[in-house]
Amino acid sequence: MQQPLKKKVEKAGCPETVIKNTELPFMKKNIILIVLLFCSTFSFAQKIGELINAQEAERIERILSADDMQGRKTFTAGNDKAAEFIATEFGKSGLQPLGNNSSYFQEISMIKTKPVSISGSLDELALTTENVAALSTNATIDIHSLKDYQLGYVKKEDEFGKTLFPMIESEKNMVILIDTSHARKFKSIQRFTGNAKFPSSFTQIFILTTIQNPASLQLHIENQLSEQKLKNVVGIIPGTGNKKNEYVIFSGHYDHLGIGKPNADKDSIYNGANDDASGITALILLSRYFSKQKNNNRTIVFAAFTAEEIGGFGSQYFSKQLDAEKVAAMFNIEMIGTESKWGTNSAYITGYEKSDFGKILQSNLSGSKFHFEPDPYPKENLFYRSDNATLAELGVPAHTISTSKMDTEKYYHTLDDEMETLDMNNMAEIIKAIALSSQSIISGKDTPSRIAKEKGE
């Protein structure tokens, strides 16, 4: 038996004025469909606004970017405090841990090395802590011959980073000779090799020298090793349909730069409100929203990464915990707290041309005032500078959504990246747009095309 018109529009969540109008003579059955369509849309808009709004975004932002988070630098109490807060919010959303984890924390073990002694020779050149750096997690390094190591060169005329980084990324046993004209940049390599890193099976030796064709190498290094712990915060909403073993990932990074030298206002905390507390705020609100929808065919993963600012270690570890072939898409969210170059109700997608991810999102927003655009800063190589990069290199349509004006963003990596510089109303609209534009991917209706597997520059 059909319900009376008045009860139908009440059930659809119509405004009071529409409900009253059902009593008018002109409200005939032939316009029931129009009324119900309007009312269901009205109700849906109300619901998303209740879960994703500027007030709730501001609450989360204020906590994450507060001074007591101490800039959320990796390996600090402030970073751990931020992780605990995110886990609490995931709990409020009713998320489940990923895989066999008993909590939302994805524990990561890192090794920090400090050379205690370096001795030896490259031909007639004495080797010391001044002209040698070692990328290794071994306590002791002994080399008595060059035959087990591939030789690499950074010559005087070479572009330093462009020549060196591909050799580092090869993860091969290498001895890399760096011309003394690059002495200043060699110092940065020594700092880099002293950072915490994943346990590795390869060793790379960097030697500052003018020698280009060495005949012999004798080298002994004693390293002091210390273990350092990191943790991603990861929760899921299991899929409910035939594609529950496929994943859609929403992510952002919660670490920032910590505490620096005081400025003229005696402020020394890099609060990182936009970079990337804004992305984590989106992550939390999206987890709240999708947990209420209960209609995701694919499993949704919410990943708050650590250590993005020091090398993307959190996302690198995470990428090894899932089968990349089963990841349908990744929405990485980075710096959405300010207006884009197109103004409000807009954002850009890095690597837009590499898959049809962006076209799917925009199609799902057809008729709305919001628009996604291709990355307007291609020279910045942003596609490979955020946490989407690791999965993108494995072929996943993994893209970053951002609004940051990278050519003019004056608060980027400064002490002034604070809550008061953000547009919370616009930020809430961006998060809503991400929620709505992702619906067909989450439901399994759409699957973005895969990205060609390649390494970033």
Secondary structure by P-SEA (a helix, b strand, c coil): ccccaaaaaaaacccaaaaaacccccccccaaaaaaaaaaaaaaaaaaaacccaaaaaaaaaaaacccccccccccaaaaaaaaaaaaaaaaaccccccccccccbbbbbbbbbbcbbbbbccccccccccccccccccbbbbcccccbbbbbbccccccccccccccccccccbbbbcccaaaaaaaaaaaaacccccccbbbbbbbcccccccbbbbbbbbbbbbbbbbbbbbbbcccccccccbbbbbbbcccccccccccccccccccccccaaaaaaaaaaaaaaaaacccccbbbbbbcccccccaaaaaaaaaaccccccccccccccccccccccccccccccccccaaaaaaaaaaccccbbbbccccccccccccccaaaaaaacccbbbbbcccccccccccccccccccccaaaaaaaaaaaaaaaccccccccccccccccccc
